[in-house]
Amino acid sequence: MLSASPDLIALARSQIILLTQSLGAVASAMYITENVADGMPPHLIEVAVFPEEGAIALPEAFSTDALPILSMGAGGLVRQRRFVLPLIYEEAILGFLMTGRDDRDWLDYEQSQIQQIANTLAIACALDRRNQWLAANQQRSYEEQNNFLASLLHQLRNPLTAIRTFAQLLSRRIVAEDPNQKFVTGILRETKHIQDLLSEADRPTPLLLSEAEQEKALLPAAMELTEIDLSEILDAITNFASAIAQERNIQFLSNIPLNLPKAIGHESALREALGNLVENALKYTPERGYVFLGADVKPDTVYIYVQDTGVGIPEADLPRLFERNFRGRQADGDISGTGLGLAIANELVQKMEGSIHVISQVGKGSTFAVTLKRTG
């Protein structure tokens, strides 16, 4: 059902007031058309009338007999001191402007002024319809994207369950002393992580969100902070990072103190944040370079740092480094990316009441340090 936006209604009212104050119209009305078809009278939707009571009666001012006259052009119809003008834009009738007075006929220059008002309203109608069409298309696009995502997530669950099942079966057939056991354990841990992310993606969210709300929707809505075992998380990251580094001919080193104290955080979120930092380090470190993962315990905090010998970050890019979709100098490089990894890592760490700091030098590498509160 076609309707007029508040902006179009406000404009129509202002133009009708102009007709009253400048040209002495005693009654005016504006209508928009819906379902205009050849040989059929249009369905008219009232946009604005003045006065609200006693405006021009539609059957008297406008009849089916007048349609052929109005459809021939923008000249409109003058009858019984009533002026009826079609609102035409790109040869389409979008509505009608009706105005009248009882004390005298309309002069030529007055008809010209009313025609200018009609032209203004016709353009406004066209823009209003275009905006409504764009909004409707955007709504459909969001719905199609959401439906596609829902289908994709559903289709991911079955193969993910199969992978997890195969890993569980394989784990039972490998003795604990086998060095391959840690890789099977890593598969089980990471498939559980993916399952948790898929469950988080099932949260219903409104289709039309502001940009800030869309960004927040990518993160856990209510992150419950608890004591987390840093050793287990860092051990899991070390296992997958070592495998990736080996494939890329990069040396991966780690220095994780024994008996790390527990920290305040969220296990899945911290694994995601640190994983993003390590993956970034591996991505931007050339062959025969190294990536180092370490931890340092302070009286009240724990520092987890990722150091690399990669390309480094220009000083000018550092202030915007954690903005979403910002890639700085790397946007012109050969390494692909979305500009989301660091932003997501920073948002997750902040939700855990922690912080991320970076030191970098172009051509020598970068160090990212995550600070978390310790519990013991």
MARMI-231280 format. One record per residue (C-alpha): x, y, z; residue in three letters. Coordinates in steps of 0.2 Angstrom, whole numbers, plus 5000, padded with zeros to 4 digits. Layout:
N
XYZALA ...
END
This chain:
376
500050005000MET 500750174994LEU 500950305008SER 501650475009ALA 503150505021SER 503150635034PRO 504350745024ASP 503150735009LEU 501650785020ILE 502650925028ALA 503150995011LEU 501350975004ALA 500651075019ARG 501851215016SER 501451224998GLN 499551225002ILE 499851365015ILE 500751465001LEU 499251444990LEU 498151515004THR 499251665009GLN 499951714992SER 498551674980LEU 497051684991GLY 496451504989ALA 495051455001VAL 495251274999ALA 496651154993SER 497150974993ALA 498550864987MET 498350674983TYR 499550544977ILE 499050414965THR 499150224966GLU 498850094953ASN 498650214938VAL 498150104923ALA 497550154906ASP 495650184905GLY 495450164924MET 495250304936PRO 496750314948PRO 496550274967HIS 496950434976LEU 497750444993ILE 497550605003GLU 499150685008VAL 498650865014ALA 497050965014VAL 496651145019PHE 495551185028PRO 495451015036GLU 493551025036GLU 492751095021GLY 494151065008ALA 493751034990ILE 492550894988ALA 493350764977LEU 491850714966PRO 491450904962GLU 493150954958ALA 493750794950PHE 492750664940SER 493150524928THR 492650624914ASP 494050744917ALA 495350604917LEU 495650614898PRO 495950804899ILE 497150784914LEU 498050644906SER 498450744890MET 499750854899GLY 500250964914ALA 498951104909GLY 497651034921GLY 495851084922LEU 495051244927VAL 493251234931ARG 492051344942GLN 493651434949ARG 494351264954ARG 496051224948PHE 496551044946VAL 498351004941LEU 499150824938PRO 500850804947LEU 501850734932ILE 503650674933TYR 504450594918GLU 502750574910GLU 501950484924ALA 500550554934ILE 501050534953LEU 499650634960GLY 498550794959PHE 498450964966LEU 496751044968MET 496451224974THR 495051344972GLY 494251514977ARG 492551584975ASP 492751764973ASP 493651774956ARG 494451674942ASP 496251624941TRP 497351744931LEU 498651684919ASP 500151724931TYR 499251644946GLU 498951484936GLN 500851494931SER 501251504950GLN 500151354954ILE 500951264940GLN 502651294948GLN 502051234965ILE 501351074956ALA 503051044948ASN 503851054965THR 502650934972LEU 502850814958ALA 504750804960ILE 504450784979ALA 503250634975CYS 504550554964ALA 505950564977LEU 504750504990ASP 504250354980ARG 506150324975ARG 506650324994ASN 505250204998GLN 505750084984TRP 507550094990LEU 507050055008ALA 505949915002ALA 507349844992ASN 508549865006GLN 507349765018GLN 507149625005ARG 509049625003SER 509249605022TYR 507949465023GLU 508749375008GLU 510549395016GLN 509849335033ASN 508949185025ASN 510549145015PHE 511549155031LEU 510349045041ALA 510448915027SER 512348915027LEU 512448905046LEU 511248755045HIS 512248675032GLN 513848695041LEU 513248605056ARG 513148425049ASN 514948425042PRO 515548505058LEU 514748365068THR 515448235057ALA 517248305059ILE 517048315078ARG 516448135078THR 517848075067PHE 519148165078ALA 518348085094GLN 518447905086LEU 520247945081LEU 520648005098SER 520147835105ARG 521247745094ARG 522847845098ILE 523747815114VAL 524047955125ALA 525947945122GLU 525747965103ASP 526448145098PRO 524948155086ASN 523748155100GLN 523948345103LYS 523348375085PHE 521748265087VAL 521448365104THR 521648525094GLY 520348475081ILE 519148435095LEU 519448595104ARG 519248705088GLU 517748615082THR 516948655099LYS 517448835096HIS 516648835079ILE 515048765087GLN 514948895100ASP 515149035087LEU 513748955077LEU 512648955092SER 513049135095GLU 512549175077ALA 510849095080ASP 510349245091ARG 508949335083PRO 509449515078THR 508349655070PRO 508549665051LEU 508749855051LEU 510149905063LEU 511250055064SER 513050035059GLU 513550035078ALA 512249905082GLU 512749795068GLN 514549795074GLU 513949755092LYS 512849615085ALA 514449525079LEU 515049505097LEU 514249415112PRO 512849515118ALA 513149485137ALA 514849415140MET 514949335157GLU 516649355165LEU 517449215175THR 519049145180GLU 519949065165ILE 521348955163ASP 522649045152LEU 523848895151SER 522548795142GLU 522048935130ILE 523848975126LEU 524248795123ASP 522848775111ALA 523448935101ILE 525248865101THR 524748705093ASN 523748775078PHE 525048925076ALA 526448795075SER 525648705062ALA 525248855051ILE 527048925054ALA 527748765048GLN 526748765032GLU 527348945028ARG 529148915033ASN 529049035048ILE 529748995065GLN 528548995079PHE 529249015096LEU 528349025113SER 528849065131ASN 527349025142ILE 527749025161PRO 527248865171LEU 525848885183ASN 525149045175LEU 523849125187PRO 522049125181LYS 521349285174ALA 519649375173ILE 518949345156GLY 517949245144HIS 518749085137GLU 517949085120SER 518149275117ALA 520049275123LEU 520449125111ARG 519649225097GLU 520549385101ALA 522249305103LEU 521949195088GLY 521649345078ASN 523249425084LEU 524249275080VAL 523549245063GLU 523849425059ASN 525649405064ALA 525849245054LEU 525049325039LYS 526149485038TYR 527849395043THR 528849335028PRO 529649165026GLU 531149125037ARG 530449255050GLY 529749215067TYR 528249245077VAL 528349235096PHE 527049205109LEU 527349245127GLY 526649285144ALA 527249395158ASP 526449395176VAL 526349555186LYS 525649575203PRO 523849625197ASP 523849585179THR 524449455166VAL 525249515149TYR 525049405134ILE 526049465119TYR 526249425101VAL 527849475093GLN 528349455075ASP 529649505062THR 528449555049GLY 528149715038VAL 527749825053GLY 526449965054ILE 526750145049PRO 526550265063GLU 525250365054ALA 524150205054ASP 524250165073LEU 522850285079PRO 521650205068ARG 522250025069LEU 520849955079PHE 519450035068GLU 518349915058ARG 518749895040ASN 520350005042PHE 521849925033ARG 522950075031GLY 524450045020ARG 524049865019GLN 522549905008ALA 523749934994ASP 524749774997GLY 524649604990ASP 524049525006ILE 522149515007SER 521149555022GLY 519549635029THR 520149755042GLY 519049665055LEU 520349555065GLY 521149685075LEU 519549775078ALA 518649625084ILE 520049575095ALA 520149745103ASN 518249745106GLU 518249575114LEU 519749615126VAL 518849775131GLN 517349675135LYS 518449575147MET 519049735155GLU 520749725147GLY 521749815134SER 522849795119ILE 524349895116HIS 525449895101VAL 527249945097ILE 527849935078SER 529149985067GLN 529049975048VAL 530249835041GLY 530649765058LYS 528949695065GLY 527649725078SER 527249675096THR 525449665102PHE 525149655121ALA 523549605129VAL 523349655147THR 522049555158LEU 521649565177LYS 522349415186ARG 521349325200THR 522749255210GLY 
END
